Amino acid sequence: MHIVSSRLVFASSIVALATLAGCPKGKVPGGMPGGGVPGGLGGESGMVDPNSCGNYAVSDAGRKLKDFLIATQQLQTTTENTVKVVRESCAIIGRELGMVPTDLEGETKDVCARVYGKLDEAKKVAFKGSAALKITYKPAVCKVNVEAQAKAAAECEGKASADIKASCSGTCNGTCEGTCAGKAGTGGSGGQCNGQCSGTCHGECDGHADVDASAQCKASASVKASADVQCTEPELTVAADAKLVLDKTKADQAIAALKNGLPKIFSVKARLASLKYAAEVWAMSAKELSGSAGTLAASFKDQAMCISGQIGAAAKAVGSIEANVSVSVEVSASASAQVGG
């Protein structure tokens, strides 16, 4: 499921969770009292605060909910930081092209659209056709620590790491309990693998990893893995055929813009595989949580009102998370088009 198709999941989550958060003071579905609980509805700021409802995490359900709320907080921070990098990449390109500061103000999507439009104009003026630019590009490679993701899911579930199975969507670099098909796969169960693992992967995953866990724990582990992904740096060289340069000043500006601005957005693009997946898994968990929100909140007795507020606060984070991921995907596509990727 792609991030775009997750919008229906996000939308349904918002409706159900917001309805719960809007229950009359002191009541949640099921009739349980909830007044007088520290933290209120989403804390004083209205934001997700996993620590605002006391010791609710002592139960199995409470532990999973707290991990989900921590994941919500972390996912929001990660997507906010990601879109900041996207915006700065566009600003660097714009400044190299001599754009005025006011053109680099506003929403990230609008700023980047203006910047890439200006870059395309500059290239048309500077060069005689696309063949004038000689670009060599080596993408960044990002790897998820499958063992760490399985451990995070196990802690959320209250199990041992060995009890959590983890698969890899791309190249498994480590051992494979199953069949490994790839560059250096032994083909046998439990052998070294540097390719596609059809079973459980132990090691690193070039792509995203998936753990066999409950929805909230899967979301928590996936978000943590996306935040901790390790990436190489992208490599980009840009030069021009002097015989095909029409305007040297514009050519120099365009080349400097490409060299200095694109690597940042290419780093973002490499991280998006695991980040998009984490957002999708988190959205599915939000939908499941919303379906049982009334019963869940009521089970916490005196903490019910605070818990319902936290679920509602998580729902409010959905829009910004979706928007930040979507903008990052869209702008990274524009960047790739500049190098024919």
N, C-alpha and C positions, 0 to 999 in steps of 0.2 A: 504494500500500500504506500503510495507516495504521499508527501506532505500535503499536497494540494487536496487530495481526496480525504485527508483527515479533517477538513473543515466541518463536515457533517458531524463528526465525532465531537469536535470542539464545541459546535453550536448546541448540540444536545446536552453536553456537559454543563454549559453555561446556564441553560434554562433550568435544569433540575437542581443544580447546586445553588443558584441564586434564589430559587424559590425556598429552599431549605433555610438559607441565611436570612431570609426575610420573614421567618415565623415570628409571631407575637413574642414580646419579651417574656422570658421565663418559661417558654414552651417550645418543644420540638415535636415533629410528628411522632405520635405514640403517646403523647401526653406527659412526658417526663419533665420534671422541673429542672431549670437550668440557671436560675438567677444567682447573682452574687459570686460568680466564678471569675478569678483574676484573669485578665487578658481580654475579656469582652469579645466582641465580634471582630476577629482578625487583629486584635491588639489595637493600641491607640492609633496607630498609623493606618489601620485598615489593610495592612500588608500581612502576608503569611509569616507567622512566627511560631515555629515548631515547639518553642519552649514556653509558650504563654498559658498553657492549660494544666500546669501542675504535673503530677506523676502518672499521667494517663498511659505512658509507654510500658508500664509494668506488665500489662496483659499482652497476649499474642496479637490481638487486633490493634491494640494501642501502639505496639512496637512497629507494626507494618504501616500504620497511619502516620506515625512520626517520621519514618523513613521516607514515606511519600511526600510529606510536607517539606522535609529537608531537600528532597529532590526537586520539588517545585521551586523552592527558593534558589537552588543552585542552577537550575535550568534557566530561570529568568536572568540571573546574573551572567551566565555564559552567553546567552543569546544577545543580551545588551552589549556585552564586551565585543562580541563578534561583529555586530552592526556598527560599533564605533570604529573598529579597524577598517571596515568597508568604507565608511564615510571618510576616514583619514586618507585612505588610498585614493579616493576620488579627489579629495582636496589637494593632495600632492600633485596629481596630474593637472588639475586646474591651475595651480600656482605656476607650474612649469610652462603652461601655455599662456601665461600672462592674464588669466581671468581676474576680474576685480573681486574683492572680498565679498561683496553683496551677492555675487553669483554663486558663491560657495556657502550660502546660508539657506536654511530651510530644512525640510524633511530629507533624509538620506536618499530616498528613491528619486526625488526631484533633483537634488544636487548632482547625483551621479548621472542622471539622464542628460543634464545640461553639459556636464564635463565630457561625457563620451560623444555627445553631439559635436562639441567644440573640437575634440580630438580628430574625429572623422573629417571635419572641415579643414583642419590644419594639414592633415595628410594629403588631401586632395590638392591643396595649394602648393604643398612642399614637394611632392613627388609626381613623377610621370608614371602613374600606374602602380599597382600593388607590388609588382616585381622589383621595385626600387628598394624596398626594405628587405633586409636579410635577417631573419629572426630565428634563433635557436632556443628552444624551450624544453626544459626537463621538469616535469611536474613534481611537486612534493609528494612524498609517500607517508601516509599516516598508519600507525599500527596501534590497535587496542590490546591492552593486557588482559587476555582472557581469564587468567588465573585470578587477577584482582577483581574482575567483574563477577566471577563465580563466588569469590569469597564475600563480596558485598551482598550478593543475593542470599548466601547462606546465613550471614549474620542477621539479615532482615527476617529470614524464615525461622531462625533459631535452630539451624541445622549445622552439620559439619560440611566443609567445602567439598569433600569427596562425594557428598550426596547430591550435589548440584551439577547437572550436565550442561555443558556449554558448546554451542556450535559456532562456526565461523562462516560468514557470508562470502568471503573472498579467499585469499591465500592464508592457510594455516602454517605458521612458522613455529614448529615445535614437534610434539608427538600427536598422533592421531589414533584414537580408539575407534577404528572403523577402516574404511578404505581411503587411501590417499592417492589422488591422481594429479600428477604435476611434475614439476621440474626434478625434484629429488625424492619423490615418494617411494617408500619401500613396498607399498601395496599391501602390507600386512598390518593387522591390528596392533596398535601400541608402538608402531615404528616411527622413526623420524619422518617428518613431512615438511615439504616446502611446496605445497600445492593445495588443491581443493580436498578438504576432509569431509567425508560423508557422515562421520559420526561425531564424537566428542573431541574437541581440539584443546590441547594443553600447550600454552605458549603465547604467541602473539598472533593477532589477526589483522591482515591487511584488508580493511573493509569495516564491518561491524560484527560484533558477537551477539549471540542470543542465548539467554539462560533459561533453563526449565524451572520456572518459579511462578508464584502467584503474581497477579497483575501489579499490585503495588510494589512488591519486591523486585520484579522485573524492571519496572519503571525506575526505581531507585538505583539499581545496579547499572542500568543503561545510561542514566544521566551522569553518574559518577565516572563511568568509563569514557564518555564523550568529553568530559571536562579534563580528564587526565591523559587523553590520547597523545602519543609521542609522534612527532612528524620531522621529516628531513626538510631542509630548506629548498624551495624551488630554484632552478637555475635559468637565467634569462640573459641572452646576449642580443643586442640590436645594433645593426650597422646599416649603412645605405650605400647603394651604388652611385658614386659621384656623378656618373654620366646621366643618371635619371633624376637628379635633384633639380627642381625648378626654382626653389626659393631656399637658400641655405639657412637663413635665420629661422624660418618656419620649420625646416627640416631638423635643425638642432633642437628646437623646442619640442618637437614631436618625439624625437629619439630620447631626450632627457625625460619626458613625461612617461614614456613606456618603461624605460629602465628603472626609474625611481618609484613609480606608482604601482605598477602591476605586480611585483613580487608579494606585496602585502595581501592583495586580494587573491592571489594564487594560493597563498598559505591558508586563507579562509576557505577557499574552494576544496582543498584537500581535507579539511576538517569537517566539512559539511556532511559527508557520508554517515559518520557516526552521530553527528548532532541531529540530522534529520530523523534518523532512526530512533534516537532517544526521545525526540519530541513526539513521534508517532506512537511509541509505546506508552509514553506518559499520557497522551490523549486517550488511549484505550483504557488505561487504568482510571482516568478521571471519569469516563463514562460508566465503568463498572462501579466505582465508588458512589457516583450520583444515584445509581439504581437502588442502592441499599443504604443511602445516607441517613434516612429517618431511623431505621432500626439500629444502625451503627452508632449514631449520636446518642440515642436513648440508652444504649448499653453502658454508657459512661456515667450514668446517673447524675450526680451533682456537677459534673464537668460537661454535661450535654450541650448547654448553651454555648460554651466556649468552643467545643469541638465543632458544632454546626457553623460557628463563625469562621473557624479556620478553613473548613471546607468551602465556605462561600468566598473567603479571601483567595483561596487557590483558584476558584473559578474566575475571579477577576484578573488573574495573571494570564489567562489563556490568550486573550486578544493580543497582548504585547509580544508574547512568545511566538505566536503564529506569524505576526507581522514582521518581527525581526528575522525569523528564519526565511520567510518568503523573499524579503528584500535582499538578504545575503545571497540566496540562490539566483535571483534575477540579475543582480549586479555582477556576480562572478561569471555568469553566462556572457554578459557584455564584455567582460575582460577577456574571456577565452576567445571571443570572436576577433579580438585584436591580433591574436597570434595564430588564428586559424584552428583553434582547438575546440 
